[in-house]
Amino acid sequence: MKTTNHRAWLLVLPVVISVAFSAILPLITVINYSVQDIFGPFQRVFVGGEWFRDTLRDSELRGAFFRNLLFSAEVLLLEIPLGVAVALALPAKGWRASLSLVLVALPLLIPWNVVGTIWQIFGRADIGLGGFFLNNTLGLNYNYTNDPFDAWMTVLVMDIWHWTPLVVLLCYAGLRAIPEAYYQAARIDAAKPWAIFRYIQLPRLRGVLLIALLLRFMDSFLIYTEPFVVTGGGPGNATTFLSIYLSKLAVGQFDLGPAAAFSLIYFLIIQIFCFIFYTMILNLGKGPAR
Amino acid sequence: MGGSGQPRSAASPRPPSDVARIELNSLAHSYAPKVQRPGDYALRPMNLTWQDGGAYALLGPSGCGKTTLLNIISGLIKPSEGQVLFDGADVTALAPEARNIAQVFQFPVIYDTMSVFDNLAFPLRNRGVRGSEIKKRVQQVAELLDLTPDLKYRASGLSADAKQKVSLGRGLVRSDVAAILFDEPLTVIDPHLKWILRSKLKQIHQEFKLTLIYVTHDQVEALTFADQVVVMVDGSVVQMGTPQALFEDPAHTFVGYFIGSPGMNLLPCRLAGSAAYVGDHPVPLGAETLARAQQAVTPESRVVLGIRPEFLGCSAEENTQSGGVAADITAVEDLGNFKIATATLGGTSVKAKLSEDALLTPGRGWLRFPPERTKLYIDDRAV
């Protein structure tokens, strides 16, 4: 006989309430909006799945989606290896370790819109150090307000500057958690540096790399503030990511219905990608177990 | 070859030309950059020789420098003073991978993402051994360690004892390995598997005549495993000898106290005439011991009398012949196949191990110190 004690529910209640207010209720509101055409506070019409159909057919939105996908792919492909490399290069102990960690972590402490502002000014050809250097010293024709490629690169480099430190910190923590005996055994087994990285460090970084990958994917797929401040989504649509398009729809044009439908699809996409990454990494590098 | 003259078994991964007598030549190590006083040494200066093919245990309490010594022999640590010689050749500057030595660590080290086969093949692949040769060796070693059924599986799924066998196997596959160092390898192994694994080690030792150095703080483990036990305390080696020698002839009070259960009785005393006085009770000494003690003793030296509980006689009747010493017997414990009597002599508690049929009750009693078994220690060293 199993005894049941329903008082346990009381203990879970605070969490249930806070999650309800922070996630479930807003989500239900969004679902509610997504099936209605809202004209004003008291004027609304039920439209069923119309907004979902519209959203999936919207070519501008599809453009933003692929742009965002490309951006996230580039971010992951550049930031993860770079983060691992920097973490490997950092000193392991002593004051040098503390100093380099603080220096590496600095960009993480800067608020998003400030990061945007910094790079907006930094990239300007007239008063910005970076823009001036590229144009006058290297003789390139760099202008992120005009050239779609320059705008894209600016946003990408800004993201790398801002967020690679997160990957570095996670990997650094993962590396320090590897017991010394592994390195000692590797030395006795005459392992070369590459083999040490491949068979000791990388497998033991699996957990932190998974977290880094998920965080960086979600953040880059949701990116809003920084490109909004630097390029405002332009030139043209060159840096209009999903969230920028969404806020245009919801806040700029006050199309709450389509925006809500869009949000739900957006949410689903992120969930699916995270699930795929998660399962992939957990099963990576595993041979047949007993 | 270890003096055995036996032909090596066909499975032997080591050609018979490899011998390794390991010598430590005025070796010392300090983690501090500058040594100001003896206490700065993690390992105090020592000379020690490990014969080829011996099974050695390195025994001592935690933090006495056992692991440091082991890591110096394997090359993981470069000693701050002195030399390590393998068969007379100075290897002090050689990296671990260049020495013909393998090491097994306290916690099993396996390469998680590799199969058991790849784990065992790893040291050979890194050394550029041919594929067919690797396969042959790995299969031999897997056979020996009962790992054959696991070869194709991922090593991270194994139990702790199998993992430890894999790390041992990575040493055994190498044809150049002449000595294997163990750093408390059974710490994380279940008690009933410890015994099995230890027998396996003995079997391997007999089969391959490898030099084995086994670090432990467990005296039972050391005494059952090794032909020679090296006892360390506070960064210095206090005695190297057979388990029997450590028991019968401890060279240092620590050896007496650490080995044996209960440990040696150590009684502070002073020398006068032909006896050592514990409090005001004279204890007769052997003539040789006495002569050497009188030479070594100075007014400042700390003199301690030591006798194993196994050798200390204890009876209720007065023993008139050869110096019985009166003492208060405070307790007699019956431990099944023997009895332990606790007595007080000159303010110090002593224990005597008696046969199970000894008739003794607490109260007045007599202790007998057989002179040939009574040791004398001046400043902790046997005279």
Interface residues (C-beta under 8 A of the other chain):
Chain A: P179 A181 Y182 Q184 A185 R187 I188 D189 A190 A191 K192 A195 Y199 I200 P203 R204 G285 K286 G287 P288 A289 R290
Chain B: N71 S74 G75 L76 A95 P96 E97 I101 A102 Q103 F105 Q106 F107 V109 Y111 D112 T113 M114 S115 F122 P123 N126 R127 D150 K152 Y153 R154 S156 G157 L158 S167 R170 G171
